[in-house]
Amino acid sequence: APNHWMLDKLSGRYAPKPSAGPHKSRECLPLVIILRNRLKYALTMKEVSLIVMQRLIKVDGKVRTDTNYPCGYMDTISIEKTGESFRLLFDPKGRFTLTRIGKEETTWKLCRVKSVAMGKKGIPYLVTHDGRTIRYPD
């Protein structure tokens, strides 16, 4: 497991591999690590899958049922039953931390622009760090 996941040495030798998704595998945390190790909502992977399959967890406003879904920088994790919302940010040492945020703050997301190009019929578009493509015709 990558060092920035901050898993302890004694809890086992296996770590979940993040699924394919919007963030690179070296720049993300799987949902199971967030729910089990960081927020302590579950003790085992089985409990995490039971929580996720009840459709209680939203990442960036969309329900995610994949236990290994990759959560990356600036993603919002909302838990409907508890009414909590978190944003995944870096601490000063470059490790992921979950920062508690309010309901109104879950509606927006700051994205880094990776590339800007011209599309069909001269319509410009940009690609963000989490794989979103935004077209902005005038």
N, C-alpha and C positions, 0 to 999 in steps of 0.2 A: 504494500500500500504506500502511496506517496506520503512524504513526511508531513506535509501541511494538513493532512486529515487528522493528525494528532490522536492516533489510536494508541492505547497503552500496550505494552509488550506482553502482559500476562493474560489478556482476555481472549487469546486464541491467535492462531497463525493465519487464518484466512480473512480476506477482505473482499467485499462485493465489487465487481467490475461495473463501472457506470455504463448504461446503455448508450447506444448511438443517439445523439440529440443535438441541441443547439450549441452546446459548449464542448470544447476539447476535453478529452479524458484527464489530462493533466491540469486543467483549469476549472475543475468542478468538484462537487461533493455529491455522491449518490443520496437519494432521498432517505434510504435506510440509515445512513450514518447520521443524518440530521435528526430523524425521529428517535433513533435508539441511543446514540452516543451523546449527542448534544442536548436535545430537549428532554431525554429520559422518559418519553411517553411509552416505550416498550422495552422489554428485556431481551427479546429474541427476534430473529428475522421473521419467524412465523407470526409473531404478534404485530410486527410492522405491516406484513402483507394483509393481515385481517383489518387493520386500521385503514389502509389505503384502499382495499377492495370495498369498503363501505362508502367510498367516494366522499370522504371528509376533508381531504387535503387538496388545496388548490395551489398551483405554482403559476405565477403571473396571471391569475384570474381564471385559469383553466383547470378542471379536475384532472388529476393524474393518478392512474391506477398502477403504474409501473413502479415497483419498489426500488429499482436501480436508476430511476430517472435522474439525469444529470442537472443539478442546480448550480448555477454559476454566479458570477459577480453581478450585483444589482437585482437579482431575482427576488420576488416576493413570495413568501410561503404563508398561506392563510389556512387556519384551522377553524372550520365553521362551528363545531360544537363548543369550543372554548372561547371563541370570539377573538383569538389572538392572531396577530400578523407579525411576520418577521421579514427583515431584508438581509440578504447575505452580502456582507461587506468585508473589507480587509482591516485587520488591526495594524498598528504601527510596525509590527514585525513581519507583515505580509501573510498572515494566516487568516483563514476565513472565520468570521464571527457572525453570530446571529444577533441583529439589532432589532429590538421591539419597536414597531411603528404603529401609527394610528390607522383607522379605517380609510380616511381620505387620502392618506399617503400611498395606499396600495394601488391606486388607480393610475399612477404614472411610473415611468421607468426611464432612467438615464441610460442612453446607449452610446457606445463609441462607434463612429463611422469608420468602417474598414476600407471601403472603396466607393467611388462615384463614377458612373458610366452613363452612356447614352443607350437607350433601348430602341425598340421598334418605333418608327415614325418620329424619331428625334425627341422622345420623351425621356428626360433624365431620371435616373433612379440611384439609390444608394443602398449599400449592404452594411448592416450593423454587426457588432461583435457576437451577437447571439443568433445570427443566421436570418434575421428579418430582412426582407427586401421592401423598401418604401419607394413608391413612384411619386414624383411630384410634378405633374404637368401644370403649366400655368394657365 
